[in-house]
């Protein structure tokens, strides 16, 4: 296994790439924060609304969503969430999926 991002209870996401963090604000906006002195320091990555995530600037209604105990990545790829799935676990699974998308985006930089 390879280490992955960490989600903190304050809404901070810590990717494995040094110099970056991400944050989820109360409105559901997800920002990637570059502490290396880049401009802009924060970049809007997307939005979480209810049980769905949409990338910033996307015209699609959603990119990742949770329905019951299934996490959908686009319209044709899904993954089962193990265990008893509560509303808070659905939100955690969604945020973790977003964290991995951030991780992938940072790997491309």
GUBAZA-970894 format. One record per atom (N, C-alpha, C, O): residue in three letters; chain; atom name; x, y, z. Coordinates in Angstrom, 3 decimals, padded with zeros to 6 digits, always signed. Example, Ala and Ser with C-alpha at 12.3 -4.5 7.8 and 13.67 -1.06 7.14 Angstrom:
[drenro ALA,A,N,[+013.190,-005.690,+007.800]]
[drenro ALA,A,CA,[+012.300,-004.500,+007.800]]
[drenro ALA,A,C,[+013.200,-003.300,+007.800]]
[drenro ALA,A,O,[+014.236,-003.319,+008.465]]
[drenro SER,A,N,[+012.850,-002.250,+007.080]]
[drenro SER,A,CA,[+013.670,-001.060,+007.140]]
[drenro SER,A,C,[+012.900,+000.030,+007.870]]
[drenro SER,A,O,[+013.409,+001.138,+008.039]]
This chain:
[drenro UNK,A,N,[+000.830,-001.193,+000.000]]
[drenro UNK,A,CA,[+000.000,+000.000,+000.000]]
[drenro UNK,A,C,[+000.870,+001.250,+000.000]]
[drenro UNK,A,O,[+002.007,+001.250,+000.471]]
[drenro UNK,A,N,[+000.308,+002.284,-000.530]]
[drenro UNK,A,CA,[+000.991,+003.563,-000.593]]
[drenro UNK,A,C,[+000.260,+004.544,+000.328]]
[drenro UNK,A,O,[-000.965,+004.483,+000.436]]
[drenro UNK,A,N,[+000.987,+005.441,+000.989]]
[drenro UNK,A,CA,[+000.288,+006.420,+001.832]]
[drenro UNK,A,C,[-000.607,+007.320,+000.991]]
[drenro UNK,A,O,[-000.310,+007.605,-000.169]]
[drenro UNK,A,N,[-001.687,+007.753,+001.584]]
[drenro UNK,A,CA,[-002.619,+008.631,+000.891]]
[drenro UNK,A,C,[-002.872,+009.881,+001.706]]
[drenro UNK,A,O,[-002.217,+010.110,+002.723]]
[drenro UNK,A,N,[-003.811,+010.682,+001.270]]
[drenro UNK,A,CA,[-004.120,+011.926,+001.972]]
[drenro UNK,A,C,[-004.742,+011.662,+003.339]]
[drenro UNK,A,O,[-005.304,+010.597,+003.592]]
[drenro UNK,A,N,[-004.628,+012.651,+004.204]]
[drenro UNK,A,CA,[-005.212,+012.604,+005.544]]
[drenro UNK,A,C,[-006.307,+013.653,+005.627]]
[drenro UNK,A,O,[-006.141,+014.781,+005.163]]
[drenro UNK,A,N,[-007.430,+013.269,+006.222]]
[drenro UNK,A,CA,[-008.516,+014.218,+006.447]]
[drenro UNK,A,C,[-008.551,+014.532,+007.938]]
[drenro UNK,A,O,[-008.604,+013.626,+008.770]]
[drenro UNK,A,N,[-008.521,+015.812,+008.268]]
[drenro UNK,A,CA,[-008.578,+016.236,+009.671]]
[drenro UNK,A,C,[-009.985,+016.708,+010.016]]
[drenro UNK,A,O,[-010.750,+017.112,+009.140]]
[drenro UNK,A,N,[-010.312,+016.653,+011.286]]
[drenro UNK,A,CA,[-011.667,+017.007,+011.731]]
[drenro UNK,A,C,[-012.013,+018.477,+011.500]]
[drenro UNK,A,O,[-013.192,+018.829,+011.502]]
[drenro UNK,A,N,[-011.018,+019.345,+011.303]]
[drenro UNK,A,CA,[-011.293,+020.769,+011.073]]
[drenro UNK,A,C,[-011.582,+021.088,+009.601]]
[drenro UNK,A,O,[-011.722,+022.254,+009.234]]
[drenro UNK,A,N,[-011.671,+020.040,+008.752]]
[drenro UNK,A,CA,[-011.944,+020.260,+007.333]]
[drenro UNK,A,C,[-010.703,+020.392,+006.483]]
[drenro UNK,A,O,[-010.801,+020.685,+005.291]]
[drenro UNK,A,N,[-009.534,+020.181,+007.069]]
[drenro UNK,A,CA,[-008.282,+020.254,+006.332]]
[drenro UNK,A,C,[-007.959,+018.897,+005.725]]
[drenro UNK,A,O,[-008.126,+017.861,+006.369]]
[drenro UNK,A,N,[-007.503,+018.913,+004.501]]
[drenro UNK,A,CA,[-007.041,+017.713,+003.812]]
[drenro UNK,A,C,[-005.540,+017.888,+003.605]]
[drenro UNK,A,O,[-005.093,+018.902,+003.069]]
[drenro UNK,A,N,[-004.765,+016.889,+004.037]]
[drenro UNK,A,CA,[-003.312,+016.954,+003.899]]
[drenro UNK,A,C,[-002.881,+015.906,+002.873]]
[drenro UNK,A,O,[-002.834,+014.715,+003.182]]
[drenro UNK,A,N,[-002.565,+016.349,+001.646]]
[drenro UNK,A,CA,[-002.078,+015.408,+000.632]]
[drenro UNK,A,C,[-000.664,+014.942,+000.973]]
[drenro UNK,A,O,[-000.023,+015.490,+001.869]]
[drenro UNK,A,N,[-000.187,+013.938,+000.261]]
[drenro UNK,A,CA,[+001.172,+013.454,+000.497]]
[drenro UNK,A,C,[+002.216,+014.378,-000.125]]
[drenro UNK,A,O,[+003.387,+014.312,+000.250]]
[drenro UNK,A,N,[+001.825,+015.227,-001.054]]
[drenro UNK,A,CA,[+002.783,+016.148,-001.685]]
[drenro UNK,A,C,[+003.068,+017.312,-000.747]]
[drenro UNK,A,O,[+002.160,+018.043,-000.351]]
[drenro UNK,A,N,[+004.335,+017.474,-000.397]]
[drenro UNK,A,CA,[+004.746,+018.526,+000.535]]
[drenro UNK,A,C,[+004.432,+019.910,-000.013]]
[drenro UNK,A,O,[+004.524,+020.147,-001.217]]
[drenro UNK,A,N,[+004.057,+020.827,+000.887]]
[drenro UNK,A,CA,[+003.803,+022.212,+000.508]]
[drenro UNK,A,C,[+002.363,+022.510,+000.150]]
[drenro UNK,A,O,[+002.026,+023.656,-000.148]]
[drenro UNK,A,N,[+001.510,+021.504,+000.172]]
[drenro UNK,A,CA,[+000.116,+021.700,-000.182]]
[drenro UNK,A,C,[-000.797,+021.210,+000.934]]
[drenro UNK,A,O,[-000.479,+020.259,+001.647]]
[drenro UNK,A,N,[-001.919,+021.867,+001.067]]
[drenro UNK,A,CA,[-003.028,+021.376,+001.869]]
[drenro UNK,A,C,[-004.290,+021.706,+001.074]]
[drenro UNK,A,O,[-004.234,+022.372,+000.041]]
[drenro UNK,A,N,[-005.396,+021.240,+001.563]]
[drenro UNK,A,CA,[-006.675,+021.616,+000.978]]
[drenro UNK,A,C,[-007.616,+021.865,+002.134]]
[drenro UNK,A,O,[-007.402,+021.369,+003.240]]
[drenro UNK,A,N,[-008.649,+022.628,+001.880]]
[drenro UNK,A,CA,[-009.604,+022.883,+002.950]]
[drenro UNK,A,C,[-011.014,+022.878,+002.401]]
[drenro UNK,A,O,[-011.271,+023.276,+001.264]]
[drenro UNK,A,N,[-011.908,+022.419,+003.235]]
[drenro UNK,A,CA,[-013.327,+022.376,+002.929]]
[drenro UNK,A,C,[-013.994,+023.393,+003.833]]
[drenro UNK,A,O,[-013.944,+023.255,+005.055]]
[drenro UNK,A,N,[-014.623,+024.418,+003.255]]
[drenro UNK,A,CA,[-015.258,+025.421,+004.109]]
[drenro UNK,A,C,[-016.716,+025.047,+004.395]]
[drenro UNK,A,O,[-017.228,+024.061,+003.866]]
[drenro UNK,A,N,[-017.363,+025.834,+005.224]]
[drenro UNK,A,CA,[-018.722,+025.537,+005.683]]
[drenro UNK,A,C,[-019.745,+025.531,+004.553]]
[drenro UNK,A,O,[-020.793,+024.898,+004.674]]
[drenro UNK,A,N,[-019.457,+026.225,+003.461]]
[drenro UNK,A,CA,[-020.400,+026.254,+002.335]]
[drenro UNK,A,C,[-020.221,+025.060,+001.400]]
[drenro UNK,A,O,[-021.018,+024.866,+000.482]]
[drenro UNK,A,N,[-019.178,+024.260,+001.629]]
[drenro UNK,A,CA,[-018.907,+023.113,+000.774]]
[drenro UNK,A,C,[-017.856,+023.364,-000.286]]
[drenro UNK,A,O,[-017.543,+022.464,-001.066]]
[drenro UNK,A,N,[-017.301,+024.572,-000.335]]
[drenro UNK,A,CA,[-016.238,+024.867,-001.304]]
[drenro UNK,A,C,[-014.953,+024.170,-000.864]]
[drenro UNK,A,O,[-014.608,+024.162,+000.318]]
[drenro UNK,A,N,[-014.254,+023.586,-001.833]]
[drenro UNK,A,CA,[-012.997,+022.888,-001.578]]
[drenro UNK,A,C,[-011.889,+023.691,-002.253]]
[drenro UNK,A,O,[-011.930,+023.933,-003.459]]
[drenro UNK,A,N,[-010.906,+024.097,-001.465]]
[drenro UNK,A,CA,[-009.778,+024.879,-001.971]]
[drenro UNK,A,C,[-008.487,+024.105,-001.796]]
[drenro UNK,A,O,[-008.296,+023.431,-000.784]]
[drenro UNK,A,N,[-007.593,+024.198,-002.781]]
[drenro UNK,A,CA,[-006.234,+023.674,-002.644]]
[drenro UNK,A,C,[-005.363,+024.870,-002.290]]
[drenro UNK,A,O,[-005.411,+025.910,-002.946]]
[drenro UNK,A,N,[-004.569,+024.703,-001.242]]
[drenro UNK,A,CA,[-003.727,+025.785,-000.723]]
[drenro UNK,A,C,[-002.272,+025.427,-000.978]]
[drenro UNK,A,O,[-001.802,+024.360,-000.583]]
[drenro UNK,A,N,[-001.559,+026.345,-001.651]]
[drenro UNK,A,CA,[-000.144,+026.154,-001.959]]
[drenro UNK,A,C,[+000.671,+027.025,-001.022]]
[drenro UNK,A,O,[+000.669,+028.250,-001.146]]
[drenro UNK,A,N,[+001.364,+026.401,-000.091]]
[drenro UNK,A,CA,[+002.152,+027.148,+000.900]]
[drenro UNK,A,C,[+003.564,+027.439,+000.410]]
[drenro UNK,A,O,[+004.397,+027.925,+001.175]]
[drenro UNK,A,N,[+003.842,+027.146,-000.858]]
[drenro UNK,A,CA,[+005.201,+027.350,-001.377]]
[drenro UNK,A,C,[+005.414,+028.743,-001.938]]
[drenro UNK,A,O,[+006.469,+029.019,-002.509]]
[drenro UNK,A,N,[+004.437,+029.628,-001.790]]
[drenro UNK,A,CA,[+004.586,+030.997,-002.272]]
[drenro UNK,A,C,[+003.992,+031.226,-003.645]]
[drenro UNK,A,O,[+004.234,+032.272,-004.249]]
[drenro UNK,A,N,[+003.232,+030.292,-004.151]]
[drenro UNK,A,CA,[+002.616,+030.451,-005.473]]
[drenro UNK,A,C,[+001.496,+031.486,-005.426]]
[drenro UNK,A,O,[+000.954,+031.781,-004.361]]
[drenro UNK,A,N,[+001.161,+032.027,-006.582]]
[drenro UNK,A,CA,[+000.057,+032.955,-006.697]]
[drenro UNK,A,C,[-000.905,+032.412,-007.736]]
[drenro UNK,A,O,[-000.456,+032.101,-008.839]]
[drenro UNK,A,N,[-002.165,+032.276,-007.473]]
[drenro UNK,A,CA,[-002.799,+032.548,-006.186]]
[drenro UNK,A,C,[-002.465,+031.459,-005.170]]
[drenro UNK,A,O,[-002.172,+030.318,-005.529]]
[drenro UNK,A,N,[-002.515,+031.833,-003.917]]
[drenro UNK,A,CA,[-002.196,+030.884,-002.839]]
[drenro UNK,A,C,[-003.267,+029.815,-002.714]]
[drenro UNK,A,O,[-002.958,+028.653,-002.451]]
[drenro UNK,A,N,[-004.536,+030.201,-002.902]]
[drenro UNK,A,CA,[-005.646,+029.253,-002.847]]
[drenro UNK,A,C,[-006.306,+029.150,-004.212]]
[drenro UNK,A,O,[-006.501,+030.150,-004.904]]
[drenro UNK,A,N,[-006.642,+027.932,-004.583]]
[drenro UNK,A,CA,[-007.334,+027.709,-005.847]]
[drenro UNK,A,C,[-008.583,+026.884,-005.567]]
[drenro UNK,A,O,[-008.521,+025.842,-004.914]]
[drenro UNK,A,N,[-009.718,+027.366,-006.070]]
[drenro UNK,A,CA,[-010.960,+026.629,-005.900]]
[drenro UNK,A,C,[-010.874,+025.332,-006.689]]
[drenro UNK,A,O,[-010.614,+025.346,-007.892]]
[drenro UNK,A,N,[-011.093,+024.206,-006.004]]
[drenro UNK,A,CA,[-011.017,+022.896,-006.632]]
[drenro UNK,A,C,[-012.403,+022.379,-007.012]]
[drenro UNK,A,O,[-012.566,+021.700,-008.026]]
[drenro UNK,A,N,[-013.397,+022.706,-006.191]]
[drenro UNK,A,CA,[-014.750,+022.261,-006.484]]
[drenro UNK,A,C,[-015.697,+022.534,-005.339]]
[drenro UNK,A,O,[-015.374,+023.279,-004.414]]
[drenro UNK,A,N,[-016.879,+021.923,-005.406]]
[drenro UNK,A,CA,[-017.922,+022.157,-004.410]]
[drenro UNK,A,C,[-018.569,+020.841,-004.008]]
[drenro UNK,A,O,[-018.827,+019.977,-004.847]]
[drenro UNK,A,N,[-018.826,+020.703,-002.713]]
[drenro UNK,A,CA,[-019.613,+019.594,-002.205]]
[drenro UNK,A,C,[-020.970,+020.160,-001.813]]
[drenro UNK,A,O,[-021.058,+021.100,-001.023]]
[drenro UNK,A,N,[-022.014,+019.583,-002.367]]
[drenro UNK,A,CA,[-023.384,+019.966,-002.030]]
[drenro UNK,A,C,[-024.140,+018.671,-001.767]]
[drenro UNK,A,O,[-024.208,+017.787,-002.621]]
[drenro UNK,A,N,[-024.701,+018.581,-000.578]]
[drenro UNK,A,CA,[-025.394,+017.367,-000.168]]
[drenro UNK,A,C,[-024.452,+016.170,-000.319]]
[drenro UNK,A,O,[-023.397,+016.136,+000.315]]
[drenro UNK,A,N,[-024.812,+015.200,-001.141]]
[drenro UNK,A,CA,[-023.991,+014.005,-001.306]]
[drenro UNK,A,C,[-023.289,+013.968,-002.659]]
[drenro UNK,A,O,[-023.043,+012.891,-003.204]]
[drenro UNK,A,N,[-022.959,+015.159,-003.210]]
[drenro UNK,A,CA,[-022.317,+015.234,-004.528]]
[drenro UNK,A,C,[-021.151,+016.209,-004.523]]
[drenro UNK,A,O,[-021.134,+017.174,-003.760]]
[drenro UNK,A,N,[-020.176,+015.943,-005.385]]
[drenro UNK,A,CA,[-019.031,+016.835,-005.590]]
[drenro UNK,A,C,[-018.974,+017.197,-007.061]]
[drenro UNK,A,O,[-019.148,+016.343,-007.930]]
[drenro UNK,A,N,[-018.727,+018.480,-007.336]]
[drenro UNK,A,CA,[-018.549,+018.987,-008.695]]
[drenro UNK,A,C,[-017.230,+019.743,-008.761]]
[drenro UNK,A,O,[-016.930,+020.546,-007.878]]
[drenro UNK,A,N,[-016.436,+019.492,-009.806]]
[drenro UNK,A,CA,[-015.188,+020.225,-009.999]]
[drenro UNK,A,C,[-015.481,+021.675,-010.353]]
[drenro UNK,A,O,[-016.462,+021.963,-011.039]]
[drenro UNK,A,N,[-014.642,+022.582,-009.891]]
[drenro UNK,A,CA,[-014.785,+024.004,-010.227]]
[drenro UNK,A,C,[-014.744,+024.170,-011.742]]
[drenro UNK,A,O,[-013.886,+023.597,-012.413]]
[drenro UNK,A,N,[-015.663,+024.946,-012.268]]
[drenro UNK,A,CA,[-015.704,+025.226,-013.698]]
[drenro UNK,A,C,[-016.378,+024.156,-014.528]]
[drenro UNK,A,O,[-016.527,+024.324,-015.739]]
[drenro UNK,A,N,[-016.785,+023.072,-013.918]]
[drenro UNK,A,CA,[-017.429,+021.991,-014.658]]
[drenro UNK,A,C,[-018.885,+022.348,-014.961]]
[drenro UNK,A,O,[-019.558,+022.987,-014.153]]
[drenro UNK,A,N,[-019.351,+021.935,-016.111]]
[drenro UNK,A,CA,[-020.748,+022.140,-016.473]]
[drenro UNK,A,C,[-021.608,+020.939,-016.092]]
[drenro UNK,A,O,[-022.831,+020.981,-016.220]]
[drenro UNK,A,N,[-020.967,+019.872,-015.623]]
[drenro UNK,A,CA,[-021.701,+018.677,-015.197]]
[drenro UNK,A,C,[-022.314,+018.907,-013.826]]
[drenro UNK,A,O,[-021.789,+019.679,-013.024]]
[drenro UNK,A,N,[-023.420,+018.237,-013.563]]
[drenro UNK,A,CA,[-024.084,+018.372,-012.270]]
[drenro UNK,A,C,[-023.249,+017.792,-011.137]]
[drenro UNK,A,O,[-023.318,+018.283,-010.011]]
[drenro UNK,A,N,[-022.463,+016.756,-011.413]]
[drenro UNK,A,CA,[-021.645,+016.128,-010.381]]
[drenro UNK,A,C,[-020.536,+015.310,-011.034]]
[drenro UNK,A,O,[-020.645,+014.891,-012.186]]
[drenro UNK,A,N,[-019.459,+015.093,-010.263]]
[drenro UNK,A,CA,[-018.354,+014.236,-010.697]]
[drenro UNK,A,C,[-018.277,+012.999,-009.803]]
[drenro UNK,A,O,[-017.954,+011.904,-010.262]]
[drenro UNK,A,N,[-018.578,+013.192,-008.526]]
[drenro UNK,A,CA,[-018.607,+012.105,-007.550]]
[drenro UNK,A,C,[-019.873,+012.290,-006.730]]
[drenro UNK,A,O,[-020.217,+013.410,-006.352]]
[drenro UNK,A,N,[-020.564,+011.193,-006.455]]
[drenro UNK,A,CA,[-021.743,+011.294,-005.604]]
[drenro UNK,A,C,[-021.901,+010.000,-004.814]]
[drenro UNK,A,O,[-021.375,+008.950,-005.183]]
[drenro UNK,A,N,[-022.639,+010.111,-003.723]]
[drenro UNK,A,CA,[-022.929,+008.963,-002.894]]
[drenro UNK,A,C,[-024.434,+008.722,-002.937]]
[drenro UNK,A,O,[-025.231,+009.633,-002.710]]
[drenro UNK,A,N,[-024.804,+007.485,-003.231]]
[drenro UNK,A,CA,[-026.214,+007.076,-003.211]]
[drenro UNK,A,C,[-026.295,+005.831,-002.334]]
[drenro UNK,A,O,[-025.816,+004.763,-002.716]]
[drenro UNK,A,N,[-026.899,+005.972,-001.165]]
[drenro UNK,A,CA,[-026.982,+004.826,-000.257]]
[drenro UNK,A,C,[-025.593,+004.378,+000.159]]
[drenro UNK,A,O,[-024.855,+005.133,+000.793]]
[drenro UNK,A,N,[-025.230,+003.139,-000.200]]
[drenro UNK,A,CA,[-023.902,+002.636,+000.143]]
[drenro UNK,A,C,[-022.996,+002.507,-001.086]]
[drenro UNK,A,O,[-022.046,+001.724,-001.090]]
[drenro UNK,A,N,[-023.304,+003.287,-002.130]]
[drenro UNK,A,CA,[-022.510,+003.256,-003.360]]
[drenro UNK,A,C,[-021.921,+004.642,-003.628]]
[drenro UNK,A,O,[-022.624,+005.651,-003.574]]
[drenro UNK,A,N,[-020.623,+004.672,-003.916]]
[drenro UNK,A,CA,[-019.905,+005.891,-004.276]]
[drenro UNK,A,C,[-019.718,+005.850,-005.788]]
[drenro UNK,A,O,[-019.062,+004.950,-006.311]]
[drenro UNK,A,N,[-020.295,+006.828,-006.490]]
[drenro UNK,A,CA,[-020.220,+006.895,-007.948]]
[drenro UNK,A,C,[-019.136,+007.863,-008.384]]
[drenro UNK,A,O,[-019.056,+008.984,-007.879]]
[drenro UNK,A,N,[-018.296,+007.430,-009.326]]
[drenro UNK,A,CA,[-017.261,+008.256,-009.945]]
[drenro UNK,A,C,[-017.676,+008.407,-011.401]]
[drenro UNK,A,O,[-017.396,+007.528,-012.216]]
[drenro UNK,A,N,[-018.337,+009.502,-011.738]]
[drenro UNK,A,CA,[-018.915,+009.617,-013.064]]
[drenro UNK,A,C,[-020.133,+008.705,-013.146]]
[drenro UNK,A,O,[-020.607,+008.199,-012.130]]
[drenro UNK,A,N,[-020.623,+008.502,-014.331]]
[drenro UNK,A,CA,[-021.866,+007.752,-014.490]]
[drenro UNK,A,C,[-021.684,+006.248,-014.621]]
[drenro UNK,A,O,[-022.662,+005.505,-014.540]]
[drenro UNK,A,N,[-020.446,+005.777,-014.823]]
[drenro UNK,A,CA,[-020.261,+004.364,-015.118]]
[drenro UNK,A,C,[-019.331,+003.627,-014.168]]
[drenro UNK,A,O,[-019.154,+002.419,-014.321]]
[drenro UNK,A,N,[-018.738,+004.291,-013.206]]
[drenro UNK,A,CA,[-017.784,+003.652,-012.293]]
[drenro UNK,A,C,[-018.262,+003.852,-010.863]]
[drenro UNK,A,O,[-018.570,+004.975,-010.462]]
[drenro UNK,A,N,[-018.327,+002.790,-010.107]]
[drenro UNK,A,CA,[-018.809,+002.906,-008.727]]
[drenro UNK,A,C,[-018.030,+001.992,-007.805]]
[drenro UNK,A,O,[-017.310,+001.097,-008.248]]
[drenro UNK,A,N,[-018.189,+002.233,-006.518]]
[drenro UNK,A,CA,[-017.537,+001.433,-005.495]]
[drenro UNK,A,C,[-018.488,+001.296,-004.309]]
[drenro UNK,A,O,[-019.163,+002.253,-003.928]]
[drenro UNK,A,N,[-018.534,+000.122,-003.743]]
[drenro UNK,A,CA,[-019.383,-000.153,-002.582]]
[drenro UNK,A,C,[-018.691,+000.352,-001.319]]
[drenro UNK,A,O,[-017.491,+000.140,-001.147]]
[drenro UNK,A,N,[-019.434,+001.018,-000.432]]
[drenro UNK,A,CA,[-018.907,+001.454,+000.866]]
[drenro UNK,A,C,[-019.176,+000.313,+001.843]]
[drenro UNK,A,O,[-020.315,-000.136,+001.974]]
[drenro UNK,A,N,[-018.143,-000.155,+002.525]]
[drenro UNK,A,CA,[-018.280,-001.272,+003.464]]
[drenro UNK,A,C,[-018.869,-000.834,+004.791]]
[drenro UNK,A,O,[-018.704,+000.313,+005.207]]
[drenro UNK,A,N,[-019.551,-001.743,+005.445]]
[drenro UNK,A,CA,[-020.057,-001.519,+006.790]]
[drenro UNK,A,C,[-021.395,-000.805,+006.808]]
[drenro UNK,A,O,[-022.047,-000.628,+005.779]]
[drenro UNK,A,N,[-021.784,-000.397,+008.015]]
[drenro UNK,A,CA,[-023.036,+000.336,+008.205]]
[drenro UNK,A,C,[-022.823,+001.749,+007.688]]
[drenro UNK,A,O,[-021.937,+002.464,+008.157]]
[drenro UNK,A,N,[-023.639,+002.148,+006.721]]
[drenro UNK,A,CA,[-023.449,+003.444,+006.067]]
[drenro UNK,A,C,[-024.445,+004.452,+006.630]]
[drenro UNK,A,O,[-025.641,+004.401,+006.343]]
[drenro UNK,A,N,[-023.918,+005.364,+007.435]]
[drenro UNK,A,CA,[-024.699,+006.440,+008.033]]
[drenro UNK,A,C,[-024.504,+007.703,+007.198]]
[drenro UNK,A,O,[-023.606,+007.741,+006.358]]
[drenro UNK,A,N,[-025.319,+008.736,+007.405]]
[drenro UNK,A,CA,[-025.097,+009.992,+006.674]]
[drenro UNK,A,C,[-023.682,+010.558,+006.882]]
[drenro UNK,A,O,[-023.087,+011.075,+005.938]]
[drenro UNK,A,N,[-023.141,+010.467,+008.097]]
[drenro UNK,A,CA,[-021.793,+010.999,+008.318]]
[drenro UNK,A,C,[-020.738,+010.157,+007.607]]
[drenro UNK,A,O,[-019.739,+010.699,+007.135]]
[drenro UNK,A,N,[-020.941,+008.844,+007.519]]
[drenro UNK,A,CA,[-019.998,+007.998,+006.790]]
[drenro UNK,A,C,[-020.070,+008.287,+005.293]]
[drenro UNK,A,O,[-019.046,+008.265,+004.612]]
[drenro UNK,A,N,[-021.269,+008.557,+004.774]]
[drenro UNK,A,CA,[-021.396,+008.929,+003.362]]
[drenro UNK,A,C,[-020.606,+010.204,+003.076]]
[drenro UNK,A,O,[-019.906,+010.293,+002.068]]
[drenro UNK,A,N,[-020.722,+011.194,+003.970]]
[drenro UNK,A,CA,[-019.985,+012.461,+003.791]]
[drenro UNK,A,C,[-018.484,+012.225,+003.858]]
[drenro UNK,A,O,[-017.730,+012.782,+003.061]]
[drenro UNK,A,N,[-018.048,+011.400,+004.806]]
[drenro UNK,A,CA,[-016.620,+011.096,+004.934]]
[drenro UNK,A,C,[-016.109,+010.399,+003.676]]
[drenro UNK,A,O,[-015.023,+010.719,+003.194]]
[drenro UNK,A,N,[-016.875,+009.454,+003.140]]
[drenro UNK,A,CA,[-016.464,+008.756,+001.918]]
[drenro UNK,A,C,[-016.351,+009.737,+000.752]]
[drenro UNK,A,O,[-015.426,+009.646,-000.055]]
[drenro UNK,A,N,[-017.286,+010.666,+000.667]]
[drenro UNK,A,CA,[-017.255,+011.668,-000.397]]
[drenro UNK,A,C,[-016.029,+012.565,-000.264]]
[drenro UNK,A,O,[-015.334,+012.812,-001.249]]
[drenro UNK,A,N,[-015.760,+013.049,+000.935]]
[drenro UNK,A,CA,[-014.594,+013.917,+001.159]]
[drenro UNK,A,C,[-013.301,+013.150,+000.883]]
[drenro UNK,A,O,[-012.355,+013.716,+000.335]]
[drenro UNK,A,N,[-013.250,+011.874,+001.253]]
[drenro UNK,A,CA,[-012.053,+011.074,+000.986]]
[drenro UNK,A,C,[-011.846,+010.905,-000.519]]
[drenro UNK,A,O,[-010.714,+010.961,-000.999]]
[drenro UNK,A,N,[-012.933,+010.699,-001.265]]
[drenro UNK,A,CA,[-012.816,+010.604,-002.726]]
[drenro UNK,A,C,[-012.275,+011.908,-003.304]]
[drenro UNK,A,O,[-011.407,+011.892,-004.177]]
[drenro UNK,A,N,[-012.785,+013.031,-002.819]]
[drenro UNK,A,CA,[-012.287,+014.339,-003.262]]
[drenro UNK,A,C,[-010.800,+014.482,-002.924]]
[drenro UNK,A,O,[-010.024,+014.998,-003.728]]
[drenro UNK,A,N,[-010.409,+014.025,-001.737]]
[drenro UNK,A,CA,[-008.999,+014.093,-001.328]]
[drenro UNK,A,C,[-008.109,+013.319,-002.304]]
[drenro UNK,A,O,[-007.009,+013.766,-002.630]]
[drenro UNK,A,N,[-008.582,+012.163,-002.769]]
[drenro UNK,A,CA,[-007.797,+011.406,-003.741]]
[drenro UNK,A,C,[-007.764,+012.093,-005.110]]
[drenro UNK,A,O,[-006.760,+011.997,-005.815]]
[drenro UNK,A,N,[-008.830,+012.776,-005.494]]
[drenro UNK,A,CA,[-008.795,+013.566,-006.730]]
[drenro UNK,A,C,[-007.771,+014.697,-006.604]]
[drenro UNK,A,O,[-007.036,+014.975,-007.551]]
[drenro UNK,A,N,[-007.721,+015.347,-005.444]]
[drenro UNK,A,CA,[-006.723,+016.396,-005.210]]
[drenro UNK,A,C,[-005.322,+015.802,-005.309]]
[drenro UNK,A,O,[-004.434,+016.371,-005.944]]
[drenro UNK,A,N,[-005.143,+014.656,-004.675]]
[drenro UNK,A,CA,[-003.846,+013.958,-004.712]]
[drenro UNK,A,C,[-003.413,+013.716,-006.167]]
[drenro UNK,A,O,[-002.259,+013.953,-006.521]]
[drenro UNK,A,N,[-004.340,+013.246,-006.998]]
[drenro UNK,A,CA,[-004.027,+012.998,-008.401]]
[drenro UNK,A,C,[-003.716,+014.275,-009.154]]
[drenro UNK,A,O,[-002.812,+014.296,-009.989]]
[drenro UNK,A,N,[-004.451,+015.342,-008.874]]
[drenro UNK,A,CA,[-004.206,+016.625,-009.544]]
[drenro UNK,A,C,[-002.829,+017.181,-009.180]]
[drenro UNK,A,O,[-002.138,+017.750,-010.025]]
[drenro UNK,A,N,[-002.439,+017.013,-007.919]]
[drenro UNK,A,CA,[-001.128,+017.511,-007.498]]
[drenro UNK,A,C,[+000.003,+016.686,-008.085]]
[drenro UNK,A,O,[+001.091,+017.214,-008.319]]
[drenro UNK,A,N,[-000.226,+015.418,-008.325]]
[drenro UNK,A,CA,[+000.801,+014.558,-008.930]]
[drenro UNK,A,C,[+001.098,+014.996,-010.359]]
[drenro UNK,A,O,[+002.199,+014.767,-010.860]]
[drenro UNK,A,N,[+000.132,+015.620,-011.017]]
[drenro UNK,A,CA,[+000.316,+016.076,-012.386]]
[drenro UNK,A,C,[+001.050,+017.405,-012.481]]
[drenro UNK,A,O,[+001.457,+017.803,-013.572]]
[drenro UNK,A,N,[+001.227,+018.099,-011.363]]
[drenro UNK,A,CA,[+001.894,+019.410,-011.375]]
[drenro UNK,A,C,[+003.387,+019.257,-011.419]]
[drenro UNK,A,O,[+004.110,+020.254,-011.435]]
